Amino acid sequence: MFLFLTGVITSHAQTPQVLAGPMNGYSEYSEVLIWVQTSCARQLKNKYKKSNETVWLEKQIALDGECKAQNTKIVLSNLSFGSTYEYQIILNNKYPFKADYPFLFKTKSLWEWRTPAPDFKFLFGSCLYVNDSAYDRPGKPYGQGTSILNAMANTPVDFMIWLGDNTYLREPDYASESGIDYRYQHTRSEKNLQAFLAKTHHYATWDDHDYGDNDGNESFNLKTHTRKTFLDYWGNKNFGENNEGVYSHFRFSDAAFFLLDDRSFRTESDINEKNYSKTQLGKNQLNWLKNNLKHSRAPFKFVCAGGQVLNKYTDKESFNLYQKERAELLQFIVDEKISGVVFISGDRHHTEMITDSSFVNELGYAFIDITSSPLSSGVSNVLETEEANNPQRIPGTLVVENNYCSIIITGAKKGQRQMDITCYNKEGKVLWLHQVQEKSLKAKNK
C-alpha cells in the first residue's frame, strides 16, 4: 500500500490522475487558493468562471510529470468581490477531473464603509481518524467511520476550521519522514472527505497527532518535516513567523480568527511549573497573539487552539497544565479591556462549552471556550471521571459521540449581532444550540 500511494505507480504509470482534492484554501476579496494533489501530470490547468457568466478564465501550472503524489497550490487573483465561482481541474490539457459534486469557491464581499457586516457561518471540529488496518492498534478499530464528512459537506457554510489532530500519525509514521508523508496522503485521499474539500474553504492548525507523537512537544525530532508537510497540505494564507510554527490569522466579515500552534514551542507538559519555567505557545507566539488581539477592532475575536484553554478541572493536556501562561493571556485581555474574545478548541474527544466568570467584575464579561471533538476518532470516557460534573460546563452542552459544530453570526446592526453555536451528530442532526449576544461580550471602558 505504501508504494501505491507514494512511490512506484505501475499499470497506470503514464495516466495523470488526481489523488486528492481539489480543496479550497483561504479566500480573500479578490484572491483564493486552490489545493490539489496529482500524479503523473506534466501540466495542471485550472479553468474558472463566475457562476452567472459564460466566459472561462484559466491558469496553467507546469509540473514535473513524476508518478508520485504531488501537492500543488494555485492562487487565483483579480477576482470579483463577493462572488461565487465554479471551476475545473484539467491535467495535461486533455484529462478533465470529474466528480459527482460541484467545485465551487467564493470571494469575500467588500462591505466595509458600505453596508452592515455580512452574516456568515462556519464549521469547526477536530480529531479525524481514518482507519488503516496495517497500522492500527489491535482489536476494535479506533476510527468510527467517516460518514460525518458527508453531513458536513451538505451543511452550507462559508468555511471550516480544523482544530488539530486532522490526521493521526501512528508509531511507524512519526518515526520517519516517509511515514509522515504517507499518513498525510492516506488521510487526505479519504473518499468521504473529497466533496467537503471542494465545496467550502478550509483553514487549519494542528495538535499532537498531526504534529508528531502523542502529547508531543518542541523536542520532537522531525518537527521540521511535519511543518513542511502541514504547509504542503493546507491552504492558510500564512504559517508562523521566521519559518517556525504554523499559527495564523485571518478575518471574515466582522470577525477575526487566531489559529494557535500549541506544539512547536511547547515545554513538556509533565514538567512541574512550580519549579520550572514552562510555556505552551512560546514567547514570540504569545506576543503575536497579544498584539493581534489588541490591534483588532472586530467585535468577535475567535482564539482557536488544539487544546482547551479555560478548563480548570482537567488533568488532560490543555492550558490547565500551563496555568501561568494562561493567567498571563487572560490578564492581558482583562487589563487591555479587549471585547469579544471567544476560545474554540479541540482534542478532548468530547464536546462541551466551558465558561470562566473569574474576571467579570474587571472585564465586564465571562470567557467561554467551545470544545468540538471528535469527528471520527474514538470518544472519551469523561462520564467516568471527575470531569463528568464539571461546574464550569454550560449545562446541556456535553456530547460524547462523534460530532461537529457550527457558528453563525447574524444581525443587521453593529452592536446587536448574535452568535448561534450549534452542535450536530454525525448524521447532521442538531444536538444543542446556544446563543451569545455581541453586547454580552463587551468589555468595560478603561
C-alpha positions in Angstrom: 0.0 0.0 0.0 2.8 2.4 0.8 4.3 2.0 -2.7 0.9 2.6 -4.3 0.5 5.9 -2.5 3.9 7.5 -2.5 6.2 5.5 -4.7 6.1 3.5 -7.9 2.9 3.6 -10.0 2.7 0.5 -12.2 0.0 -0.3 -14.7 -1.4 3.3 -15.0 2.0 4.9 -14.7 1.6 7.4 -17.5 -2.0 8.3 -17.0 -2.2 11.6 -15.0 -4.7 11.5 -12.1 -6.0 13.5 -9.2 -5.2 11.6 -6.0 -7.0 14.1 -3.6 -8.8 17.3 -3.7 -9.3 19.9 -5.1 -9.6 21.8 -1.8 -10.4 25.4 -1.3 -7.9 27.2 0.9 -8.1 30.8 2.0 -10.5 33.3 0.5 -9.9 37.0 0.2 -11.7 39.8 -1.6 -10.1 39.2 -5.0 -8.0 36.1 -4.4 -8.4 32.5 -3.4 -6.1 29.5 -3.1 -6.9 26.1 -4.6 -5.0 22.9 -3.5 -4.9 19.7 -5.5 -2.8 16.5 -5.3 -1.9 14.8 -8.6 0.3 12.1 -10.0 2.0 11.7 -13.4 0.9 15.1 -14.6 3.1 17.4 -16.6 0.6 20.3 -16.6 -2.3 21.4 -14.4 -4.9 23.8 -15.7 -7.5 25.5 -13.5 -10.4 26.9 -15.5 -12.8 29.1 -13.6 -15.7 31.4 -14.1 -18.3 33.3 -12.2 -21.4 31.1 -11.8 -23.6 33.6 -13.6 -21.3 34.1 -16.5 -20.2 32.0 -19.6 -16.6 33.1 -20.1 -14.0 30.8 -18.6 -10.6 32.1 -17.4 -7.7 29.8 -16.8 -4.4 29.4 -15.1 -1.8 26.8 -16.0 1.0 25.4 -13.9 3.8 23.2 -15.2 4.6 20.0 -13.2 7.4 17.5 -13.5 5.3 14.6 -14.6 6.7 12.2 -11.9 4.3 9.4 -10.9 4.2 10.2 -7.2 1.9 12.2 -5.1 2.5 15.9 -5.8 0.7 18.8 -4.0 0.0 22.0 -6.0 -1.3 25.3 -4.7 -2.9 27.5 -7.3 -3.5 31.2 -6.3 -6.2 32.8 -8.4 -6.2 36.6 -8.3 -8.0 39.6 -9.8 -11.4 38.0 -8.9 -14.6 39.9 -8.3 -15.6 40.8 -4.8 -18.4 38.8 -3.1 -18.8 36.3 -6.0 -19.3 32.5 -6.4 -17.1 30.8 -8.9 -17.2 27.3 -10.4 -14.0 25.7 -11.6 -12.5 22.7 -13.3 -9.2 20.8 -13.0 -7.6 19.6 -16.3 -4.4 17.5 -16.4 -2.0 17.6 -19.4 -4.6 19.7 -21.3 -6.8 16.7 -22.1 -7.8 14.9 -18.9 -10.5 16.7 -17.0 -11.1 15.6 -13.4 -14.8 14.8 -12.9 -16.8 14.2 -9.7 -20.5 14.0 -8.7 -20.2 17.2 -6.7 -19.5 20.8 -7.8 -16.2 22.5 -7.5 -17.0 26.0 -6.1 -15.2 28.8 -4.4 -16.3 32.2 -3.1 -14.6 35.6 -2.6 -15.2 37.9 0.3 -17.6 40.8 0.0 -16.2 44.3 0.3 -18.7 45.6 2.8 -16.6 47.9 4.9 -17.9 51.5 4.9 -20.7 50.4 2.6 -23.2 48.0 4.2 -23.7 46.2 7.5 -21.4 43.3 8.2 -22.5 40.2 6.2 -24.0 37.3 8.1 -21.8 34.2 7.9 -21.5 30.6 9.1 -18.5 28.3 9.7 -17.9 24.8 10.9 -15.2 23.6 13.3 -14.1 20.3 14.7 -11.1 18.1 15.5 -9.8 14.5 15.6 -10.2 13.0 12.2 -9.1 9.4 12.4 -9.1 7.3 9.2 -8.7 3.5 9.8 -5.7 1.8 8.2 -5.6 -1.8 9.4 -1.9 -2.5 8.8 -1.1 0.4 11.2 -3.9 0.5 13.7 -3.9 -0.9 17.2 -5.2 -4.4 17.6 -8.9 -5.1 18.4 -11.8 -2.8 17.7 -10.9 0.0 15.1 -10.3 3.3 16.8 -11.8 5.2 13.8 -15.6 5.3 13.9 -16.1 5.8 10.2 -16.0 9.0 8.1 -19.7 9.4 7.1 -19.8 12.5 9.3 -17.9 14.2 6.5 -20.8 13.8 4.1 -23.1 15.5 6.6 -20.6 18.4 6.9 -20.3 18.7 3.1 -24.1 19.0 3.0 -24.1 21.8 5.6 -23.9 25.2 3.7 -21.2 27.3 5.2 -18.6 29.8 4.3 -15.6 27.9 5.7 -14.3 25.2 8.0 -11.7 25.5 10.8 -9.7 22.3 11.5 -8.6 22.4 15.2 -5.9 19.8 15.1 -5.5 16.0 15.0 -6.6 16.5 11.4 -4.8 13.2 10.8 -3.4 10.7 13.2 0.3 9.8 12.8 0.8 6.2 14.0 4.0 4.9 15.5 5.6 3.8 12.2 4.6 7.2 10.7 6.3 9.6 13.1 9.4 7.5 13.0 10.4 8.7 9.5 9.8 11.5 7.0 8.4 9.0 4.5 6.0 7.7 7.2 4.7 11.2 7.8 4.2 11.7 4.1 2.3 8.5 3.8 -0.1 9.3 6.7 -1.0 12.8 5.4 -1.6 11.4 2.0 -3.7 8.5 3.3 -6.0 10.8 5.3 -6.3 13.4 2.6 -7.3 10.8 -0.1 -10.2 9.5 2.1 -13.2 9.2 -0.2 -15.8 10.8 2.1 -13.6 13.9 2.5 -13.4 14.9 -1.1 -16.8 16.7 -1.6 -16.3 18.6 1.6 -12.8 19.8 0.5 -14.2 21.1 -2.8 -17.4 22.8 -1.6 -16.1 25.1 1.1 -12.9 26.9 2.2 -10.6 25.4 4.8 -8.3 26.8 7.5 -6.3 24.6 9.9 -4.0 24.4 12.8 -2.6 21.3 14.4 -2.3 19.3 17.7 -0.1 16.5 18.7 -1.3 13.7 16.3 -0.7 15.7 13.1 2.5 17.3 14.6 4.3 14.2 15.9 4.0 11.6 18.7 1.2 11.5 21.3 1.4 14.6 23.6 4.4 15.8 21.6 6.4 18.9 22.5 9.1 21.1 21.0 11.7 18.3 21.2 10.0 16.2 18.5 13.0 15.5 16.2 11.0 15.5 12.9 9.0 18.7 13.6 10.7 20.5 10.7 9.4 17.9 8.3 5.9 17.8 9.8 5.8 21.6 9.5 6.8 21.3 5.8 4.2 18.6 5.3 1.5 20.6 7.1 2.2 23.6 4.9 2.1 21.4 1.8 -1.4 20.1 2.6 -3.2 23.2 4.0 -4.1 26.4 2.3 -3.8 29.1 5.0 -2.6 32.4 3.9 0.4 32.4 6.3 2.0 30.0 8.7 4.0 31.1 11.8 6.9 33.5 11.7 10.6 33.2 10.7 10.0 29.7 9.3 8.8 28.4 12.6 5.3 27.3 13.8 2.0 27.1 12.0 0.0 29.8 13.8 -2.0 32.1 11.6 -4.6 34.9 11.5 -7.5 35.8 9.1 -10.6 37.9 9.1 -14.1 37.2 7.8 -16.9 39.8 7.9 -16.8 41.4 11.3 -14.8 38.5 13.0 -11.1 37.8 13.5 -9.7 34.4 13.8 -6.4 33.5 15.5 -5.2 29.9 15.0 -2.7 28.9 17.6 0.2 26.4 17.4 0.3 24.5 20.7 3.1 22.1 19.8 6.1 23.7 18.1 7.2 25.7 21.1 5.7 23.6 23.9 7.6 22.7 27.0 6.9 19.1 28.1 3.5 19.2 29.8 4.6 16.9 32.7 7.2 19.3 34.0 6.2 20.9 37.3 5.7 24.6 36.5 6.0 25.5 40.2 9.7 24.7 39.9 10.5 25.5 36.2 9.6 28.0 33.5 7.0 26.5 31.2 5.3 27.5 28.0 2.8 26.1 25.6 2.8 28.9 23.0 6.3 30.3 23.4 7.2 34.0 23.9 7.1 35.1 20.3 3.7 33.5 19.6 2.2 34.8 22.8 3.3 38.3 21.9 2.0 37.8 18.4 -1.4 36.9 19.8 -1.5 39.8 22.3 -0.6 42.3 19.6 -3.2 41.0 17.2 -5.9 40.9 19.9 -5.2 44.5 20.9 -5.0 45.7 17.3 -8.2 44.0 16.2 -11.4 46.1 16.0 -13.5 43.0 15.3 -16.5 42.6 17.7 -15.8 38.8 17.6 -12.3 37.5 18.2 -12.0 33.8 18.0 -8.9 32.3 19.5 -8.6 28.7 18.1 -6.4 26.2 19.8 -5.7 22.4 19.7 -6.4 22.0 23.4 -8.8 23.6 25.9 -8.0 27.0 27.3 -10.3 27.6 30.3 -11.0 24.2 31.8 -9.7 24.3 35.4 -11.0 20.8 36.3 -8.9 18.6 34.0 -5.6 16.9 34.2 -5.5 16.3 30.5 -3.3 18.2 28.1 -4.6 21.7 28.0 -3.8 25.2 29.2 -4.6 23.9 32.7 -1.1 22.3 32.6 0.3 25.8 31.7 -1.5 27.9 34.2 1.0 30.8 34.4 0.8 31.3 30.6 -3.0 31.1 30.7 -3.1 33.6 33.5 -0.8 36.0 31.6 -3.0 35.8 28.5 -6.3 36.2 30.3 -5.0 39.1 32.5 -3.7 40.8 29.4 -7.2 40.7 27.8 -8.7 42.0 31.1 -6.1 44.8 31.6 -6.4 46.0 28.0 -10.3 45.7 28.1 -10.5 43.7 24.9 -14.0 42.9 23.8 -15.4 39.8 22.1 -12.8 37.2 22.9 -14.1 33.6 22.4 -12.0 30.5 22.6 -12.5 27.5 20.3 -10.7 24.2 21.0 -10.4 20.5 20.1 -8.5 17.4 21.3 -10.7 16.1 24.2 -12.8 13.5 22.3 -15.9 15.1 23.7 -17.7 18.4 23.0 -18.7 21.0 25.6 -18.9 24.7 26.4 -16.8 25.8 29.3 -17.1 29.3 30.9 -14.9 31.3 33.3 -16.5 34.2 35.1 -13.5 35.0 37.3 -12.9 38.3 35.5 -16.4 39.5 35.1 -16.1 42.4 37.5 -12.8 43.6 35.9 -13.5 42.8 32.3 -17.3 43.0 32.0 -18.0 39.6 30.5 -17.3 35.9 31.1 -14.9 34.0 28.9 -16.3 30.9 27.0 -14.4 28.0 25.4 -16.2 25.9 22.9 -14.6 22.5 22.5 -15.6 20.4 19.4 -14.3 16.8 19.3 -14.2 14.1 17.9 -15.0 14.0 14.2 -14.3 10.3 13.6 -11.9 9.0 16.3 -13.0 7.2 19.5 -14.9 9.1 22.1 -13.7 10.0 25.6 -14.6 8.4 28.9 -15.3 11.8 30.5 -18.6 10.5 32.1 -16.5 8.1 34.2 -14.2 10.8 35.5 -14.4 13.7 37.9 -15.0 16.0 35.0 -18.4 14.4 34.4 -19.9 17.2 36.6 -17.5 20.0 35.7 -19.0 23.2 37.3 -17.6 25.3 34.5 -19.6 23.4 31.8 -22.7 25.2 30.4 -25.5 22.7 31.1 -26.7 20.7 28.2 -23.6 21.1 26.0 -21.7 17.9 26.8 -21.6 15.5 23.8 -19.9 12.1 24.0 -20.2 10.9 20.4 -18.8 11.8 17.0 -19.9 15.4 16.2 -19.1 18.7 14.7 -20.1 22.3 15.5 -21.0 25.5 13.7 -21.2 29.2 14.5 -23.5 31.6 12.6 -23.2 35.3 13.2 -26.2 37.4 12.2 -27.7 40.8 12.8 -28.2 43.9 10.7 -26.9 46.5 13.3 -23.5 47.0 14.7 -23.5 46.2 18.4 -26.6 44.0 18.0 -25.1 41.0 16.3 -25.8 37.5 17.6 -23.7 34.3 17.6 -25.6 31.0 17.4 -23.4 28.0 18.3 -24.8 24.6 17.2 -23.6 21.0 17.8 -24.5 18.3 15.3 -24.2 14.5 15.4 -22.6 12.5 12.6 -25.9 12.5 10.6 -26.2 16.3 10.8 -28.9 16.2 13.5 -28.9 19.2 15.9 -27.8 18.1 19.4 -27.9 21.5 21.1 -28.0 25.3 20.3 -26.6 28.1 22.4 -26.9 31.8 21.7 -24.5 34.6 22.6 -25.2 38.3 22.0 -22.5 40.6 20.8 -23.3 43.0 23.6 -22.7 40.3 26.2 -19.1 40.2 25.1 -18.5 43.9 25.6 -15.6 44.9 27.8 -15.8 47.7 30.3 -14.2 51.0 29.4 -10.7 51.6 30.8 
